Amino acid sequence: MTLDRELVGRSYPPSPVYEVGRAKIAEFAAAIGADDPVHRDAVAARAAGHPDVIAPPTFAIVVTLEAATAVLTDPDVSLDYSRVVHGEQRFTHHRPIRAGDRLVATTTIEAVRSVAGNDLLTTRVDLATEDGEPVCSATSMLVARGAA
């Protein structure tokens, strides 16, 4: 089934607040092998000019992945998730994510197109503090493979 191009521009309600904790940052850093002390040691982070420990850049996926599920559960999108592969992911950081941040995610459908019988869906999830300070934008493209 071809995705409806009228979906482009659709935004979803903001997510609940996600409070970034030092332990979660340290766990994520360990999981991806990021050994910079700014991810675990507040003294090292402050010495590097940060107010607290900072997350590795890809930590944003922890918050944005959950927010992006709003698209997948939208009945108007009607994406056959059993045929989906992750085509692309990128992050644009306005500043590092740091311990103590209280983040809200807002998801928007940026593009819908068909290529060689496959549907391509691009979403953007904007992360901001609950006070509205932009922190990061995560853009991902999903490919729904056409029927064989």
VOVOTOR-437434 format. One record per residue (C-alpha): residue number from 1; residue in one letter; x negated, y negated, z negated. Coordinates in nm, 3 decimals, padded with zeros to 5 digits. Layout:
BEGIN
+-----+---+---------+---------+---------+
!   k ! r !      px !      py !      pz !
+-----+---+---------+---------+---------+
! NUM ! A !       X !       Y !       Z !
...
+-----+---+---------+---------+---------+
END
This chain:
BEGIN
+-----+---+---------+---------+---------+
!   k ! r !      px !      py !      pz !
+-----+---+---------+---------+---------+
!   1 ! M !  00.000 !  00.000 !  00.000 !
!   2 ! T ! -00.137 ! -00.342 !  00.096 !
!   3 ! L ! -00.171 ! -00.595 ! -00.185 !
!   4 ! D !  00.045 ! -00.906 ! -00.160 !
!   5 ! R ! -00.161 ! -01.217 ! -00.076 !
!   6 ! E !  00.096 ! -01.423 ! -00.270 !
!   7 ! L ! -00.073 ! -01.292 ! -00.586 !
!   8 ! V ! -00.370 ! -01.524 ! -00.530 !
!   9 ! G ! -00.371 ! -01.793 ! -00.796 !
!  10 ! R ! -00.162 ! -01.594 ! -01.044 !
!  11 ! S ! -00.285 ! -01.651 ! -01.399 !
!  12 ! Y ! -00.200 ! -01.454 ! -01.709 !
!  13 ! P ! -00.147 ! -01.576 ! -02.066 !
!  14 ! P ! -00.462 ! -01.624 ! -02.275 !
!  15 ! S ! -00.585 ! -01.325 ! -02.473 !
!  16 ! P ! -00.582 ! -01.309 ! -02.851 !
!  17 ! V ! -00.892 ! -01.460 ! -03.013 !
!  18 ! Y ! -01.199 ! -01.235 ! -03.013 !
!  19 ! E ! -01.442 ! -01.320 ! -03.292 !
!  20 ! V ! -01.800 ! -01.241 ! -03.195 !
!  21 ! G ! -01.990 ! -01.072 ! -03.477 !
!  22 ! R ! -02.361 ! -01.024 ! -03.533 !
!  23 ! A ! -02.315 ! -00.647 ! -03.567 !
!  24 ! K ! -02.132 ! -00.621 ! -03.232 !
!  25 ! I ! -02.406 ! -00.821 ! -03.059 !
!  26 ! A ! -02.676 ! -00.599 ! -03.214 !
!  27 ! E ! -02.489 ! -00.281 ! -03.114 !
!  28 ! F ! -02.446 ! -00.401 ! -02.757 !
!  29 ! A ! -02.810 ! -00.510 ! -02.733 !
!  30 ! A ! -02.924 ! -00.170 ! -02.858 !
!  31 ! A ! -02.694 !  00.010 ! -02.613 !
!  32 ! I ! -02.841 ! -00.171 ! -02.311 !
!  33 ! G ! -03.202 ! -00.174 ! -02.437 !
!  34 ! A ! -03.221 ! -00.553 ! -02.486 !
!  35 ! D ! -03.496 ! -00.582 ! -02.745 !
!  36 ! D ! -03.534 ! -00.961 ! -02.767 !
!  37 ! P ! -03.510 ! -01.053 ! -03.137 !
!  38 ! V ! -03.268 ! -01.338 ! -03.059 !
!  39 ! H ! -02.999 ! -01.066 ! -03.030 !
!  40 ! R ! -03.055 ! -00.934 ! -03.385 !
!  41 ! D ! -03.242 ! -01.187 ! -03.596 !
!  42 ! A ! -03.084 ! -01.524 ! -03.684 !
!  43 ! V ! -03.425 ! -01.671 ! -03.776 !
!  44 ! A ! -03.566 ! -01.579 ! -03.435 !
!  45 ! A ! -03.254 ! -01.715 ! -03.265 !
!  46 ! R ! -03.281 ! -02.047 ! -03.452 !
!  47 ! A ! -03.652 ! -02.067 ! -03.368 !
!  48 ! A ! -03.549 ! -02.034 ! -03.001 !
!  49 ! G ! -03.302 ! -02.323 ! -03.040 !
!  50 ! H ! -02.977 ! -02.134 ! -03.101 !
!  51 ! P ! -02.749 ! -02.182 ! -03.403 !
!  52 ! D ! -02.720 ! -01.803 ! -03.458 !
!  53 ! V ! -02.796 ! -01.476 ! -03.280 !
!  54 ! I ! -02.697 ! -01.476 ! -02.914 !
!  55 ! A ! -02.551 ! -01.196 ! -02.706 !
!  56 ! P ! -02.717 ! -01.052 ! -02.397 !
!  57 ! P ! -02.553 ! -01.207 ! -02.087 !
!  58 ! T ! -02.355 ! -00.894 ! -02.000 !
!  59 ! F ! -02.192 ! -00.887 ! -02.347 !
!  60 ! A ! -01.916 ! -01.094 ! -02.185 !
!  61 ! I ! -01.777 ! -00.770 ! -02.042 !
!  62 ! V ! -01.671 ! -00.668 ! -02.396 !
!  63 ! V ! -01.415 ! -00.949 ! -02.397 !
!  64 ! T ! -01.338 ! -00.991 ! -02.027 !
!  65 ! L ! -01.267 ! -00.626 ! -01.946 !
!  66 ! E ! -00.975 ! -00.612 ! -02.188 !
!  67 ! A ! -00.834 ! -00.941 ! -02.057 !
!  68 ! A ! -00.855 ! -00.821 ! -01.696 !
!  69 ! T ! -00.626 ! -00.527 ! -01.769 !
!  70 ! A ! -00.337 ! -00.776 ! -01.748 !
!  71 ! V ! -00.379 ! -00.755 ! -01.370 !
!  72 ! L ! -00.384 ! -00.377 ! -01.366 !
!  73 ! T ! -00.064 ! -00.353 ! -01.569 !
!  74 ! D !  00.120 ! -00.618 ! -01.365 !
!  75 ! P !  00.393 ! -00.432 ! -01.171 !
!  76 ! D !  00.375 ! -00.694 ! -00.892 !
!  77 ! V !  00.014 ! -00.597 ! -00.824 !
!  78 ! S !  00.099 ! -00.227 ! -00.780 !
!  79 ! L ! -00.264 ! -00.118 ! -00.756 !
!  80 ! D ! -00.320 !  00.258 ! -00.736 !
!  81 ! Y ! -00.591 !  00.274 ! -01.002 !
!  82 ! S ! -00.668 !  00.638 ! -00.918 !
!  83 ! R ! -00.814 !  00.509 ! -00.590 !
!  84 ! V ! -01.011 !  00.215 ! -00.737 !
!  85 ! V ! -01.385 !  00.169 ! -00.750 !
!  86 ! H ! -01.566 ! -00.128 ! -00.899 !
!  87 ! G ! -01.712 ! -00.321 ! -00.609 !
!  88 ! E ! -01.882 ! -00.622 ! -00.766 !
!  89 ! Q ! -01.937 ! -00.804 ! -01.098 !
!  90 ! R ! -02.098 ! -01.137 ! -01.180 !
!  91 ! F ! -02.114 ! -01.371 ! -01.476 !
!  92 ! T ! -02.155 ! -01.747 ! -01.477 !
!  93 ! H ! -02.262 ! -01.867 ! -01.820 !
!  94 ! H ! -02.210 ! -02.222 ! -01.939 !
!  95 ! R ! -02.394 ! -02.139 ! -02.260 !
!  96 ! P ! -02.490 ! -01.820 ! -02.443 !
!  97 ! I ! -02.227 ! -01.628 ! -02.635 !
!  98 ! R ! -02.325 ! -01.641 ! -03.001 !
!  99 ! A ! -02.227 ! -01.488 ! -03.331 !
! 100 ! G ! -01.934 ! -01.673 ! -03.483 !
! 101 ! D ! -01.779 ! -01.770 ! -03.149 !
! 102 ! R ! -01.402 ! -01.732 ! -03.141 !
! 103 ! L ! -01.330 ! -01.663 ! -02.775 !
! 104 ! V ! -01.013 ! -01.668 ! -02.569 !
! 105 ! A ! -00.998 ! -01.514 ! -02.220 !
! 106 ! T ! -00.773 ! -01.629 ! -01.935 !
! 107 ! T ! -00.743 ! -01.410 ! -01.625 !
! 108 ! T ! -00.666 ! -01.531 ! -01.272 !
! 109 ! I ! -00.637 ! -01.347 ! -00.941 !
! 110 ! E ! -00.881 ! -01.522 ! -00.708 !
! 111 ! A ! -00.855 ! -01.325 ! -00.385 !
! 112 ! V ! -00.670 ! -01.041 ! -00.218 !
! 113 ! R ! -00.773 ! -00.901 !  00.118 !
! 114 ! S ! -00.775 ! -00.583 !  00.321 !
! 115 ! V ! -01.084 ! -00.446 !  00.493 !
! 116 ! A ! -01.091 ! -00.123 !  00.696 !
! 117 ! G ! -00.779 !  00.008 !  00.525 !
! 118 ! N ! -00.903 ! -00.077 !  00.175 !
! 119 ! D ! -00.752 ! -00.339 ! -00.056 !
! 120 ! L ! -00.997 ! -00.574 ! -00.227 !
! 121 ! L ! -00.882 ! -00.757 ! -00.539 !
! 122 ! T ! -01.100 ! -01.027 ! -00.696 !
! 123 ! T ! -01.027 ! -01.156 ! -01.045 !
! 124 ! R ! -01.188 ! -01.423 ! -01.260 !
! 125 ! V ! -01.176 ! -01.419 ! -01.638 !
! 126 ! D ! -01.267 ! -01.750 ! -01.802 !
! 127 ! L ! -01.398 ! -01.731 ! -02.157 !
! 128 ! A ! -01.373 ! -02.036 ! -02.376 !
! 129 ! T ! -01.384 ! -02.103 ! -02.747 !
! 130 ! E ! -01.044 ! -02.137 ! -02.908 !
! 131 ! D ! -01.115 ! -02.513 ! -02.907 !
! 132 ! G ! -01.148 ! -02.507 ! -02.527 !
! 133 ! E ! -01.527 ! -02.519 ! -02.478 !
! 134 ! P ! -01.614 ! -02.321 ! -02.160 !
! 135 ! V ! -01.855 ! -02.036 ! -02.234 !
! 136 ! C ! -01.854 ! -01.794 ! -01.938 !
! 137 ! S ! -01.666 ! -01.691 ! -01.626 !
! 138 ! A ! -01.666 ! -01.327 ! -01.518 !
! 139 ! T ! -01.573 ! -01.245 ! -01.160 !
! 140 ! S ! -01.508 ! -00.889 ! -01.052 !
! 141 ! M ! -01.394 ! -00.725 ! -00.733 !
! 142 ! L ! -01.207 ! -00.397 ! -00.728 !
! 143 ! V ! -01.174 ! -00.184 ! -00.415 !
! 144 ! A ! -00.863 !  00.029 ! -00.381 !
! 145 ! R ! -00.961 !  00.289 ! -00.124 !
! 146 ! G ! -00.710 !  00.351 !  00.153 !
! 147 ! A ! -00.547 !  00.688 !  00.204 !
! 148 ! A ! -00.761 !  00.943 !  00.383 !
+-----+---+---------+---------+---------+
END
